[in-house]
Structure formats: structure tokens, C-alpha cells
């Protein structure tokens, strides 16, 4: 079975992963590509800004 990809997300940092979560909740097919061949071992987002908190609130 071959799934259609509606969205290509370039970068698996905080922004890309947040977008992926929202797309998944909406049933939109996506693929994430990242330059690094392995998952990050440390934090890629060390703090939350007020706007980030607003986005997370909108996402539920």
C-alpha cells in the first residue's frame, strides 16, 4: 500500500514536529525529512516564548 503525501515538512525541530502533530490531528498525510541521519539526543527547543504557548493553546 502506497500512501499519498500531501505535505513535505523539511526539518524535525520544534516547528516541524509541531506542524506534524497538527497535520496528523487533521488527517493530512505528511512526510518529515531532516538533515541529521539520527534523532537528536538533546533538546532542540530550550525554552517557550509567549507566542509558542499561544500556538500550543490553539492546538489544544
C-alpha positions as CSV (number, residue, x, y, z in Angstrom):
1,X,0.0,0.0,0.0
2,X,1.4,3.4,-1.0
3,X,0.2,6.4,0.9
4,X,-0.1,9.8,-0.8
5,X,1.9,12.6,0.9
6,X,0.1,15.9,0.9
7,X,2.8,17.9,2.8
8,X,6.5,17.6,2.9
9,X,8.0,19.0,6.2
10,X,11.7,19.9,6.0
11,X,13.2,19.8,9.4
12,X,12.4,17.8,12.5
13,X,12.9,20.6,15.0
14,X,10.2,22.1,17.2
15,X,8.5,23.9,14.4
16,X,8.4,20.9,12.0
17,X,7.2,18.5,14.7
18,X,4.5,20.9,15.9
19,X,3.3,21.2,12.3
20,X,3.3,17.4,12.0
21,X,1.2,17.0,15.1
22,X,-1.4,19.4,13.8
23,X,-1.5,17.8,10.4
24,X,-1.9,14.4,12.0
25,X,-4.8,15.6,14.0
26,X,-6.4,16.9,10.9
27,X,-5.8,13.6,8.9
28,X,-3.4,15.2,6.5
29,X,-0.7,12.9,5.1
30,X,2.8,14.2,5.6
31,X,6.5,13.2,5.4
32,X,9.2,14.7,7.6
33,X,12.8,14.9,6.3
34,X,15.7,16.1,8.3
35,X,19.4,16.7,7.5
36,X,20.5,14.6,10.5
37,X,20.6,10.8,9.9
38,X,19.7,10.1,13.5
39,X,17.2,11.5,16.1
40,X,18.6,14.4,18.2
41,X,19.7,13.3,21.6
42,X,19.3,16.7,23.3
43,X,16.7,19.4,23.3
44,X,16.3,21.4,20.1
45,X,14.0,23.9,21.8
46,X,15.3,25.0,25.1
47,X,12.5,27.4,26.1
48,X,9.0,28.5,25.3
49,X,8.1,32.0,24.1
50,X,4.7,33.5,24.8
51,X,3.7,33.1,21.1
52,X,4.7,29.4,21.3
53,X,2.4,29.0,24.2
54,X,-0.4,30.6,22.2
55,X,0.2,28.2,19.3
56,X,0.1,25.2,21.7
57,X,-3.1,26.5,23.2
58,X,-4.7,26.8,19.7
59,X,-3.6,23.2,19.1
60,X,-5.4,22.0,22.2
